[in-house]
C-alpha cells in the first residue's frame, strides 16, 4: 500500500492534474482545482477553494473560508487569516466575461493577512507585511508594513517575527527577537 505524501480529508475535492507537496494537510470541504501548485507543509483549512493556476509556496497557512482565484500567487510562509478575500477582476459584472482580464496578486514571503481582510487584484503585498483584520488593500504594500483600515494605510512596521516595531529616529530593534531595522525614504530594511 502506498502512503500519500499529503493528507486530504475525505470531503476534500482534488482535481487532477495538480501538484501537492509533501506534508500538506487539506481539510473539510476544500476544493483544490486542476493546474494549481501547493508547496510542501501547507495547511489548507476548511471550506477553501484554490482555483486553476494558483501557486502556493511552502509552509503556507490558509485558514477557513478563503478562496484563491486564478492569478493569486502566495510565496513561502504566507498566512491567510479566516475569511480573508482575494479578487482577480477589477471591475466585475455578471453579464460580462472578463477571464482575459484577470489581474495577478502576489503575496511575498512571510506576509500575514488578517481575518476578513480584502486584497484587491493587481496588488503586491511585500515580504513580512502584516495586513490587519478587516483591512482593504487597494495598492502595493511595502515589505514589513503594518496596514490597517479601509482603504488600508500604513500605520507602522512589523518585524519578521511578527512583532510591531517602534522606530527611534530611523532605527528599530525588535523587543522579542532583537532583530534590527533601518528606515530610509519610506522603506524598512533589516540592518
N, C-alpha and C positions, 0 to 999 in steps of 0.2 A: 504494500500500500504506500502510495506517495503522499507525503505530508506537504500541504500547500505552504508556500513561503510567506503567506499572509493569512489573516483571519477575516472572514466576512460573515456577518450574522445571516442566518437563513432567510431573513426577509429582505436582505440587500439584493439589488439587481445590478449585475455587472455585465455590460455589453462587450462583445469582442469585435475587433481586436482592441485591446488597451494594454497598458503596461502598469503593473502594480508592484512596487518594490518590496523587498523582504522586510518582515516585521511590521507591516501596516495592519491596522485594525479598522474595519469598516463596520459601522453599527447599524441598528434597526432602520428599515425603510429608506435606506440610502440608495441612490441611483448613480452608478459610475458609467458614463456613456462611452461609446466607441471612440477610438483615436485620441484618448487623453492619456497622460502620463503622470503617475504618482511615484514619488521617490520612496526611499526606504524610511521605515519607522514613523510613518504618518498615522495620526489618529483622526479618523473621519467620523464625526458624531452622527446622531440620529437625524433622519429626515434631511439629508444633504443631497444636493444634485451637483454633479461635476459634468459639465457639458463637453461635447466633442472639441478636441484640440486644446483643451486647457492643459497647462503644465503646472505641476505641484512639486516643489523641491523635497529635500529630505527633512525629516523631523518637523513636519508642518502639523499644526493642530487646528482643525476646522470644527468648531462647536456646532451644536444642534441648529437646524433650520437655516442653513446657509446655502445659497446657490451660487456656484461659479459658472458664469456664462462664457460661451466661446469668446476668446480674446483675453481672458484673465490668466496671468502668469504669477505664481507665488514662488519666490525663491526659498532657499533653505531657512528653517527655524521661524517661519511666519506663524503668528497666532491670529485666528479669525474668531472673534467672540460670538456668543449666541445671537442668532437672528440678524447679524450684520448683513448688508446688502451690497452686491456689485451690480452694475448695469453694463450693457455693451452697445446700446444705441442711444445717441444723444437726444434725438427728438422722435420718440416712437409714436406711431399711430397704428391701430389695429388693422386698418384697411390698406396701409401702405407697407409693402415688403421692403425691408431695409437690410437684408442679410449681407449685402455687399458693402454696407456702411458700418459694420462692427468696428468699434474702436478698442484698441489694446489698453489694458490696465496692467501695470507692473507693480507688484509689491516686493520690495527688495528685502534682502536677508535680515532676519531678526525683527522685522516690524511687527507691531501688535495693533490690532483693530478691535476696539471695544464693542460691547453688546449694542445692537440696534444702530450702529453707525452705518452710513452710506458712503460708498466710494463711487463717484460718477465716472463713467468710462472716459478714457483718454488721459487719465491721471497716472502719475508715478508716485508711489509712496517710498521715500528714501529709507536707507538702512537704519534699523533700530528706531525708527519713528514710532510714536505712540499716538494713536487716534482715540480720543476719549469716547466713552459711551454716548451714543446719540448724535455724534458729530456728523456733518455732511461735508465730505471732501469734494471740492469742485475744481481743484487745480493741483499741480505738483506740490509735494510735501518734501521739505529738506530732510536730510539724514539727521537723526536724533531729535527731531522736532516733537514737541508736545502740542497736539492740535485739539481744540475743543470748539463747540458752538456750531451755529447754522448761519451762514456757511462757516466751515472750520477756519480758525485762525490760530497762528502760533502764539502760545502763552508762556512758553518756556522750552527747556531742553531736557532730554532724558538720557541717562547713562545706558550703556549697552546691557547692564544687568537689570534694567527696568526701574531704577530709582530716579526721582526727579533731581535735577542738578540745580545748584544755586550759584550763579556767577558772582565772582568778586572781581570787578573790572571785566577783563576779557578771559578770566581763568575760572575753571571749576574743578573741584575734586569731589568724587562720589563718596558720600558718608558710609556706604555699605561695602564697596569693593575697593576703594582707594584709587580708582582709575582717574586720570587727569585729562582735561579737555581745554581747548582754546577756541574762542570765538573770534572770527575775523570776517568783516564785511557780510554779516548775516549768515555765516556758515560756521558750524561747530565741527571740530575735528579732534580726535584723540591726540594728546601731546606726549 
